[in-house]
């Protein structure tokens, strides 16, 4: 693969990460403090939206596996067709409707549409890795390019969103340090008025950010279409038939390496989603870092972006399972931030968290092609199983993230979160500390424990590569 092809492939996936990053970091606080819907309804929007995207994954995998080869490939038409609708649904996800009573239904509808449409793009896009080249090093390199660009996309999304909408969350009287005898009136003082008018400042800055990020989608799909050539399955004989979707799904669920990999990163990705979804709320309400959250988010993502090449070199030298140890680095530092909220420590924690997030993003997408190759070797006379692997993997990670975010928002409702006030209750602050510190730590440790039993080693990868070359 040429560097240009790998770069164009990587740029094509960046817009999904730009939009996903903005939603991960800011959607929950937008729903609570700008749209002024209750935490319970926010939990429904977050969970059902993620669940709709997760349910779309196997459906997308089914229809894509049935697709016929066209002049531009089998996967590319899906990505081209869904992009315009993705842009529209994303913009309206951040639009504040003039009515109040139907806001929950509005955000639920467009969040579900956005998640489903991004799935219709992400499943063929991620499976495209298998149709760029037959060489494992080429695919690993393309994955590293993709992860670097996706982390940069995550950085761009959070930075754009953070800088554009920061003024919507700044309230001068909330920065005043209350005395020890703080009155309840100060606690209940709204930091942000209820912006029922869609032309209010808070609503306008969010729509501007949505318009800017929607434009990035157009750029990404044009670069992907012009710069990437999709190849047909290089291992399939002309007589081979595509594996039926249900049979293929049953086979993948019985494939040991895939089950262990999915179970491990299901827990790890849920931990990362909890960190992302609650970080801005934690900085605003629990750590006294209301005026620094956008810079801390940028620090996390810059650290993640610059460390992806390091992790790529690390896993090539020491192996992919060994590189997983880097995911655990965020645990002690996140616990320190929760127990000792300090500005300098917060930036240090943000930097270390970025290193861990980069490892958690790169590793599963680098290991999944090895699992697909291992399955191909055991099932040499079937084809079309790649989209089944990728769609079911994304299904499980999305569903787990949706459950995690839904439970976290419901926890805020249970502990008495009040939208828009300067200071939340001690129960809410304790909940945010648990969601940032203890819960992700437990999930990451469980995920890494499962990964210890992942059977594909560097030696078995080389053996599989030689066997597939003979087959080809």
URURVEN-V11718 format. One record per backbone hydrogen bond with DSSP energy under -1.0 kcal/mol. NH is the residue of the N-H (numbers start at 0). CO is the residue of the C=O. If there is no record, write none. Layout:
nh->{NH & NH}
co->{CO & CO}
This chain:
nh->{5 & 6 & 7 & 8 & 9 & 10 & 11 & 16 & 17 & 18 & 19 & 20 & 21 & 22 & 23 & 24 & 25 & 26 & 29 & 30 & 31 & 32 & 33 & 34 & 36 & 41 & 42 & 43 & 44 & 45 & 46 & 47 & 48 & 49 & 50 & 51 & 52 & 53 & 54 & 55 & 58 & 59 & 60 & 61 & 62 & 63 & 64 & 66 & 72 & 78 & 79 & 80 & 81 & 85 & 86 & 87 & 88 & 89 & 90 & 91 & 92 & 93 & 102 & 105 & 106 & 107 & 108 & 109 & 110 & 111 & 112 & 113 & 114 & 115 & 116 & 117 & 118 & 119 & 120 & 121 & 122 & 124 & 125 & 126 & 127 & 128 & 129 & 130 & 131 & 138 & 139 & 140 & 141 & 142 & 143 & 144 & 145 & 146 & 147 & 148 & 149 & 150 & 151 & 152 & 153 & 154 & 155 & 156 & 157 & 158 & 159 & 160 & 161 & 162 & 163 & 164 & 167 & 168 & 173 & 174 & 186 & 187 & 190 & 195 & 199 & 203 & 204 & 205 & 206 & 207 & 208 & 209 & 210 & 211 & 212 & 213 & 214 & 218 & 219 & 220 & 221 & 222 & 223 & 224 & 225 & 226 & 227 & 230 & 239 & 242 & 247 & 248 & 249 & 250 & 251 & 252 & 258 & 259 & 260 & 261 & 262 & 263 & 264 & 265 & 266 & 267 & 268 & 269 & 270 & 271 & 272 & 273 & 274 & 275 & 276 & 277 & 278 & 281 & 282 & 283 & 284 & 285 & 286 & 288 & 291 & 295 & 296 & 297 & 298 & 299 & 300 & 301 & 302 & 303 & 304 & 305 & 306 & 310 & 311 & 312 & 313 & 314 & 315 & 316 & 317 & 318 & 322 & 324 & 325 & 326 & 327 & 328 & 330 & 333 & 334 & 335 & 336 & 337 & 338 & 339 & 345 & 346 & 347 & 348 & 349 & 350 & 351 & 352 & 353 & 354 & 355 & 356 & 357 & 358 & 359 & 360 & 361 & 362 & 365 & 366 & 367 & 370 & 371 & 372 & 373 & 374 & 375 & 376 & 377 & 378 & 381 & 382 & 388 & 389 & 390 & 391 & 392 & 393 & 394 & 395 & 396 & 397 & 398 & 399 & 400 & 401 & 402 & 403 & 404 & 405 & 406 & 407 & 408 & 409 & 410 & 411 & 412 & 413 & 414 & 415 & 416 & 420 & 421 & 428 & 429 & 430 & 431 & 432 & 433 & 434 & 435 & 436 & 438 & 440 & 441 & 442 & 443 & 444 & 445 & 446 & 447 & 448 & 449 & 450 & 452 & 453 & 460 & 461 & 462 & 463 & 464 & 465 & 466 & 467 & 468 & 469 & 470 & 471}
co->{1 & 2 & 3 & 4 & 5 & 6 & 7 & 12 & 13 & 14 & 15 & 16 & 17 & 18 & 19 & 20 & 21 & 22 & 25 & 26 & 27 & 28 & 29 & 29 & 30 & 37 & 38 & 39 & 40 & 41 & 42 & 43 & 44 & 45 & 46 & 47 & 48 & 49 & 50 & 51 & 54 & 55 & 56 & 57 & 58 & 59 & 60 & 63 & 69 & 74 & 75 & 76 & 77 & 81 & 82 & 83 & 84 & 85 & 86 & 87 & 88 & 90 & 99 & 101 & 102 & 103 & 104 & 105 & 106 & 107 & 108 & 109 & 110 & 111 & 112 & 113 & 114 & 115 & 116 & 117 & 118 & 120 & 121 & 122 & 123 & 125 & 126 & 127 & 128 & 134 & 135 & 136 & 137 & 138 & 139 & 140 & 141 & 142 & 143 & 144 & 145 & 146 & 147 & 148 & 149 & 150 & 151 & 152 & 153 & 154 & 155 & 156 & 157 & 158 & 159 & 160 & 164 & 165 & 170 & 171 & 182 & 183 & 419 & 193 & 196 & 199 & 200 & 201 & 202 & 203 & 204 & 205 & 206 & 207 & 208 & 209 & 210 & 214 & 215 & 216 & 217 & 218 & 219 & 220 & 221 & 222 & 223 & 130 & 236 & 382 & 243 & 244 & 245 & 246 & 247 & 248 & 254 & 255 & 256 & 257 & 258 & 259 & 260 & 261 & 262 & 263 & 264 & 265 & 266 & 267 & 268 & 269 & 270 & 271 & 272 & 273 & 274 & 277 & 278 & 279 & 280 & 281 & 281 & 282 & 288 & 291 & 292 & 293 & 294 & 295 & 296 & 297 & 298 & 299 & 300 & 301 & 302 & 306 & 307 & 308 & 309 & 310 & 311 & 312 & 313 & 314 & 318 & 321 & 322 & 323 & 324 & 325 & 327 & 329 & 330 & 331 & 332 & 333 & 334 & 335 & 341 & 342 & 343 & 344 & 345 & 346 & 347 & 348 & 349 & 350 & 351 & 352 & 353 & 354 & 355 & 356 & 357 & 358 & 361 & 362 & 363 & 366 & 367 & 368 & 369 & 370 & 371 & 372 & 373 & 374 & 378 & 240 & 384 & 385 & 386 & 387 & 388 & 389 & 390 & 391 & 392 & 393 & 394 & 395 & 396 & 397 & 398 & 399 & 400 & 401 & 402 & 403 & 404 & 405 & 406 & 407 & 408 & 409 & 410 & 412 & 411 & 417 & 188 & 424 & 425 & 426 & 427 & 428 & 429 & 430 & 431 & 432 & 433 & 436 & 437 & 438 & 439 & 440 & 441 & 442 & 443 & 444 & 445 & 446 & 449 & 450 & 456 & 457 & 458 & 459 & 460 & 461 & 462 & 463 & 464 & 465 & 466 & 467}
